[in-house]
Amino acid sequence: MKDNLLKKIHDKSAVVAVIGLGYVGLPLAVEKAKAGYKTIGFDIQESKVKMVNEGHNYIGDVVNGELKELVEKGLLSATADFSVVKDADFIAICVPTPLDQYQQPDISYVKNSAVEISKHLKRGSAVVLESTTYPGTTEELLKPILEKGSGLKCGEDFFLAFSPERVDPGNKLYKTKNTPKVVGGIGKDSTEVAAAMYRSVLNGCVYEVSSPKVAEMEKLLENTYRNINIALANEMTIICEKMGISVWEVIDAAKTKPYGFQAFYPGPGVGGHCIPLDPYYLAWKAREYSYHTKLIETSGIINDSMPEYIVERSSKILNRFKKSLNGSKILVLGVAYKQDIDDYRESPALKVIENFEKEGCMVDYYDPYIPNYKFKDKSKSGIKELNKQVLKDYDLIVVTTSHTNIDYNFVQANSVFVFDTKNAMKEVKNRENIELL
């Protein structure tokens, strides 16, 4: 069984199914198709299915022309019908794994996908979970569902592995194609099969680990590491502000050390699909073993408090102009969670805006990549352009995303005052009306 699937992978006759066509799934599906595999994408959103089948791209990390060409060649298609799994030799699950209202893992998308896959899973196929989750998900949740629904046995009739996604939207250097992959399967055969598929598609190396749990934990370590270090930078910011020291200058000085230090930077909080969520997955799972992740939970508290800190600092700035938050006009620059992308998932800028509005501020935003957004069932549209009159009309400009296509010299010259939480205006020479976080 293993040799047959490896042969299909080698000669590119294997059919690939990608479940979930979001920021992870669509780029992965495109790379599979580019490698020569017939690839079928599945998504419950009919709009995404329609766009893919028409050759229209909606993900920044996918090249429009490549997507269209793959669709026209018949190498890539999309559907909302789970029965396509019956034709698939390799199935990658790339669905969301958010937190619920109690900050606990919501793995309903993974569970529902597994149930549907199990109805159509064929003997000799491989299933790989890419969605970030807690250690044990592949073996404790996915395996029983797939075995029960299909009547097949893992390791004998089908292969099962975990290989965490590594997607950094907007990264100019590292994309799906050239980012190293970690793979951990249930048994050596599952690891070998999954690794063979990824090696046939990706330029980056494939690193095999002993089990899905190791691969699941590895992913959480990656992002918890970032979350903790960002929290350190944010706490240093608060301390430095009280002491009258520029944290940005401190970090610039510290990163001259050629070993033992990696620069992380402060900001209004953390956003995106991983860093704000993954530490909570680990903290939740650790409680099963009667352990409370003190450092991890503290870092989450620090980062989650930054939107309130931004509003507090803004209040102090406005006080210098004898203005209160209540009734002040605030313009927030940038709602994307990082620069030069159109992704606002978990963006701290949305919480900054919410907190300003709770204080009675009249808040607008400008983001060249995001004309409107929806947050907690409320929709908001941004202003269409920045001009002199628009900027002068606000009591305070707050920079929350450092987009590079904004003319910050123009912003500085035409604003009453700017609170720059991202050091986006570091090249602006006239700083008389700029305050850094």
Beta strands, then each sheet from edge to edge (+ up, - down):
strand 1: 15-19
strand 2: 38-42
strand 3: 76-79
strand 4: 90-93
strand 5: 126-129
strand 6: 159-162
strand 7: 181-185
strand 8: 206-208
strand 9: 329-333
strand 10: 362-366
strand 11: 372-375
strand 12: 378-381
strand 13: 396-399
strand 14: 418-420
strand 15: 434-436
sheet 1: 3+ 2+ 1+ 4+ 5+ 6+ 7- 8-
sheet 2: 10+ 9+ 13+ 14+ 15+
sheet 3: 11+ 12-
end
